[in-house]
């Protein structure tokens, strides 16, 4: 896809833009190497500005982008970014799942769109400082065609994913705000005494969910605290969202047994209906066992 100045990639892009005429034969491919992710991100930003000013087709192969996430930089590496002569920057995602009859698995396309939207959002930060630059809100998704090794492509609109990502980033608690809640002198350095580290960790609120086990070294600590507090978050964020104002497992069980809760609350009604169905199912199972034994 990227050989010979990205000729094949530019052909696919040109076809879907619908500009007419012959597609460009090749593009400038600047060297993006630099020391460390911060250096590569700075080199990518410079290459994007130079490409926009040159007015020529430019292919950035595995550029490095920086995105501010809750006050901390996160470094991202898309497959490619194409800069058109009119200053439009297009994110290119190259995937291994096929497009069969010009359609791909919706779940996989959705995941690719969410991933590409983050890249586009990071590009917008650079484009805001570059005269004449514009980030395309449609990304070029390149996949194998049918059951062959030939490439095919389709534009995917990521405006919805961009909006969702912006909202999610805006809602994140910044590192500075978390640091302000700590006691003066608090430290998480591994070389600190165990008692001091334990006290510092205990001072930070635990927001556990089962997904944390795959990504956080403190997941077991937070799970113990969640279980001790009897919170429903220990059962998963999805279930927590379904239970509304019921925040502890005790409250959920009490509502299901009709010992508490507003009977007109849809959540309480659903819990009581589920409890009744469970009782009915268990009664039927016991009757079946008794008949089998006799």
Secondary structure as UniProt FT lines:
FT   HELIX           3..17
FT   HELIX           36..54
FT   STRAND          58..61
FT   STRAND          65..69
FT   TURN            70..71
FT   STRAND          72..76
FT   STRAND          80..83
FT   TURN            85..86
FT   STRAND          88..94
FT   STRAND          99..100
FT   TURN            101..102
FT   HELIX           106..127
FT   TURN            128..129
FT   TURN            131..132
FT   STRAND          134..135
FT   STRAND          138..145
FT   TURN            146..147
FT   STRAND          151..157
FT   HELIX           159..171
FT   HELIX           175..180
FT   TURN            184..185
FT   TURN            190..191
FT   HELIX           194..202
FT   HELIX           210..214
FT   TURN            217..218
FT   HELIX           219..228
FT   TURN            229..230
FT   HELIX           232..235
FT   HELIX           237..242
FT   TURN            243..245
FT   HELIX           249..256
FT   TURN            257..258
FT   TURN            263..264
FT   HELIX           266..293
//
